[in-house]
Amino acid sequence: MAAAYVGAAAGAVVLWGTPSMWFLLVAAIAVQTLGWVDAARLNPFCGMTPTPVLAATGVGFGLALHAPLFGLLSLVAWPSYGPDPDEGSYLVNRLAYKESLPERGQWVWLDGSVTGIQSAARVVAVGGQEVQWTGRRWLVDGEPAALGPSAGQPVYPRPFSFRVPGNHVLIDPETRARPGEDRAQLIMVESGHITGRVWARSPLWEGRLL
């Protein structure tokens, strides 16, 4: 029974962010409850306690034990889905930018109020940096910008440059514009529209850390 509990709890953590995690989490609490009932019934001082009362107490202990872990994971690894659920979920650290701003190259999660969809995005430039379009590529402070696939990248006829305002970031959304949708590859957003830092794709066992 102990092995079943450890396996279910470990599986729930590894598969965090997938539908299977809920099944394993419930299984872990159920196994722990059964273990509590079995141990309590063997105690002669609890022999008069009805089994439903023991089961309810075991469920309460199970929830109390797992609630802190669930709360912690909800803050530092909140599962977030883009417009296509088949692509899996992203794990978002919602505490990452409580005391700081995003940095260039980091993956962040948008709340959807700017782009119209919730999605992960890479930070291309932050406030104060100069961004330049040469006619062929983007430069940030004179260095090539790290962007995603160039499919659908807008072609501007003339070079231009601009400076990112303070408390703003220039992002490259992971979700590309759909056919017929008029949306630039790079988008300027206020840092308040970023809900956290994306640090992995789920499930974790596939090793897709960002």
C-alpha positions as CSV (number, residue, x, y, z in Angstrom):
1,M,0.0,0.0,0.0
2,A,2.9,2.3,0.8
3,A,4.5,1.5,-2.6
4,A,1.1,2.3,-4.3
5,Y,0.9,5.6,-2.6
6,V,4.5,6.6,-3.4
7,G,4.0,5.6,-7.1
8,A,0.7,7.5,-7.4
9,A,2.1,10.7,-5.7
10,A,5.3,10.6,-7.8
11,G,3.3,10.0,-11.0
12,A,1.0,13.0,-10.2
13,V,4.1,15.2,-9.8
14,V,5.8,14.0,-13.0
15,L,2.6,14.2,-15.0
16,W,1.7,17.6,-13.5
17,G,-0.2,19.7,-16.1
18,T,-1.8,16.7,-17.9
19,P,-5.3,15.2,-17.3
20,S,-3.7,12.1,-15.9
21,M,-2.3,14.0,-12.9
22,W,-5.8,14.4,-11.4
23,F,-6.4,10.6,-11.5
24,L,-3.1,9.9,-9.8
25,L,-3.6,12.6,-7.2
26,V,-7.0,11.2,-6.3
27,A,-5.5,7.7,-6.3
28,A,-2.8,8.8,-3.9
29,I,-5.3,10.3,-1.5
30,A,-7.5,7.2,-1.8
31,V,-4.7,4.8,-1.0
32,Q,-3.6,7.0,2.0
33,T,-7.2,6.9,3.3
34,L,-7.3,3.1,3.0
35,G,-4.0,2.9,4.9
36,W,-5.4,5.1,7.6
37,V,-8.6,3.1,8.0
38,D,-6.7,-0.2,8.1
39,A,-4.2,1.2,10.7
40,A,-7.0,2.8,12.8
41,R,-9.1,-0.4,12.9
42,L,-6.2,-2.4,14.2
43,N,-5.9,-0.1,17.2
44,P,-8.0,-1.5,20.0
45,F,-8.9,2.0,21.3
46,C,-10.5,2.8,17.9
47,G,-12.4,-0.5,17.6
48,M,-15.7,1.2,18.3
49,T,-15.3,3.9,15.7
50,P,-17.5,3.4,12.6
51,T,-15.6,2.8,9.4
52,P,-17.3,5.8,7.6
53,V,-15.9,8.1,10.4
54,L,-12.4,6.7,10.0
55,A,-12.6,7.1,6.2
56,A,-13.8,10.7,6.5
57,T,-10.9,11.4,8.9
58,G,-8.5,9.8,6.6
59,V,-9.7,11.9,3.6
60,G,-9.3,15.0,5.8
61,F,-5.7,14.0,6.7
62,G,-5.0,13.3,3.1
63,L,-6.3,16.7,1.9
64,A,-4.4,18.4,4.7
65,L,-1.2,16.7,3.7
66,H,-1.5,17.3,0.0
67,A,-3.0,20.8,0.1
68,P,0.4,22.6,0.7
69,L,2.1,20.7,-2.1
70,F,-0.8,21.5,-4.4
71,G,-0.7,25.1,-3.4
72,L,3.0,25.4,-4.1
73,L,2.7,23.7,-7.5
74,S,-0.2,26.0,-8.4
75,L,2.1,29.0,-7.8
76,V,5.3,27.9,-9.3
77,A,4.0,25.4,-12.0
78,W,0.5,26.4,-12.9
79,P,-0.7,24.5,-16.0
80,S,-1.7,26.9,-18.8
81,Y,-3.1,26.0,-22.1
82,G,-2.9,27.8,-25.4
83,P,-5.6,27.9,-28.1
84,D,-4.8,24.3,-29.2
85,P,-5.1,21.9,-26.2
86,D,-3.5,19.1,-28.3
87,E,-0.2,20.9,-28.1
88,G,-0.1,20.2,-24.3
89,S,0.3,22.7,-21.5
90,Y,2.9,25.1,-20.3
91,L,4.1,25.3,-16.6
92,V,4.0,28.9,-15.4
93,N,5.8,30.3,-12.4
94,R,3.3,32.9,-11.3
95,L,5.6,34.3,-8.6
96,A,8.5,35.0,-11.0
97,Y,7.7,38.7,-11.7
98,K,6.2,39.8,-8.4
99,E,9.4,41.7,-7.5
100,S,11.2,41.9,-10.9
101,L,10.5,42.4,-14.6
102,P,11.1,39.9,-17.5
103,E,14.5,39.7,-19.0
104,R,15.5,39.2,-22.6
105,G,15.4,35.6,-23.8
106,Q,13.0,34.4,-21.1
107,W,9.7,32.7,-21.9
108,V,6.6,34.3,-20.4
109,W,2.9,33.7,-20.4
110,L,0.4,36.3,-21.7
111,D,-3.0,36.9,-20.2
112,G,-4.6,37.2,-23.6
113,S,-5.8,40.8,-23.3
114,V,-3.4,42.1,-25.9
115,T,-3.1,39.3,-28.5
116,G,-6.7,38.0,-28.0
117,I,-5.3,34.6,-27.0
118,Q,-3.4,33.2,-24.1
119,S,0.0,32.0,-25.2
120,A,3.6,31.6,-24.3
121,A,6.0,34.1,-25.8
122,R,9.7,34.8,-25.9
123,V,11.0,38.2,-24.7
124,V,12.9,39.8,-27.6
125,A,13.7,43.1,-25.9
126,V,12.9,45.0,-22.7
127,G,12.4,48.6,-21.7
128,G,15.3,50.9,-22.9
129,Q,16.7,48.6,-25.6
130,E,16.8,49.7,-29.2
131,V,15.2,47.5,-31.8
132,Q,16.1,47.8,-35.5
133,W,14.6,46.2,-38.6
134,T,17.3,46.2,-41.3
135,G,15.0,45.0,-44.1
136,R,16.1,41.4,-43.6
137,R,16.3,40.7,-39.9
138,W,15.7,42.2,-36.4
139,L,18.5,43.5,-34.2
140,V,18.4,44.4,-30.5
141,D,21.1,46.8,-29.4
142,G,23.0,45.9,-32.6
143,E,22.8,42.1,-32.0
144,P,20.6,39.6,-34.0
145,A,17.3,38.9,-32.2
146,A,16.6,35.3,-31.3
147,L,13.2,34.6,-32.9
148,G,11.1,31.5,-33.6
149,P,10.4,30.1,-37.1
150,S,10.3,33.0,-39.6
151,A,7.2,31.6,-41.5
152,G,4.8,34.4,-41.8
153,Q,7.3,37.1,-40.7
154,P,6.2,40.5,-42.0
155,V,8.5,42.1,-44.7
156,Y,8.7,45.8,-44.2
157,P,9.8,47.8,-47.3
158,R,12.1,50.1,-45.4
159,P,14.5,49.8,-42.4
160,F,13.4,51.5,-39.2
161,S,14.3,51.4,-35.5
162,F,12.6,52.2,-32.2
163,R,13.3,52.1,-28.5
164,V,11.2,49.9,-26.2
165,P,9.5,52.1,-23.6
166,G,10.0,51.5,-19.9
167,N,7.8,48.9,-18.2
168,H,7.2,47.4,-21.7
169,V,8.6,44.3,-23.4
170,L,8.8,43.3,-27.0
171,I,7.7,39.6,-27.4
172,D,7.6,36.9,-30.0
173,P,4.4,34.9,-29.4
174,E,4.7,31.1,-29.6
175,T,1.3,30.9,-31.2
176,R,1.6,32.1,-34.8
177,A,-1.0,34.1,-36.7
178,R,-3.6,31.9,-38.4
179,P,-4.4,32.1,-42.1
180,G,-6.1,35.4,-42.9
181,E,-5.3,36.9,-39.5
182,D,-3.4,40.2,-39.6
183,R,-1.0,40.1,-36.7
184,A,2.6,41.2,-36.5
185,Q,5.3,38.7,-35.5
186,L,6.6,40.9,-32.7
187,I,4.2,42.5,-30.3
188,M,4.8,45.3,-27.7
189,V,3.0,44.7,-24.4
190,E,3.1,46.2,-20.9
191,S,4.7,44.0,-18.3
192,G,1.3,44.0,-16.4
193,H,-0.1,41.7,-19.2
194,I,2.5,39.0,-18.3
195,T,1.2,36.7,-15.7
196,G,4.3,34.6,-15.1
197,R,7.4,32.9,-16.5
198,V,7.1,29.8,-18.6
199,W,9.8,27.3,-17.6
200,A,8.7,24.0,-19.1
201,R,6.3,22.2,-21.3
202,S,4.1,19.4,-19.8
203,P,4.6,16.5,-19.2
204,L,7.9,16.9,-17.6
205,W,9.2,13.5,-18.5
206,E,9.6,14.7,-22.1
207,G,12.3,17.1,-20.9
208,R,11.0,20.2,-22.7
209,L,12.5,22.9,-20.4
210,L,12.4,26.5,-21.6
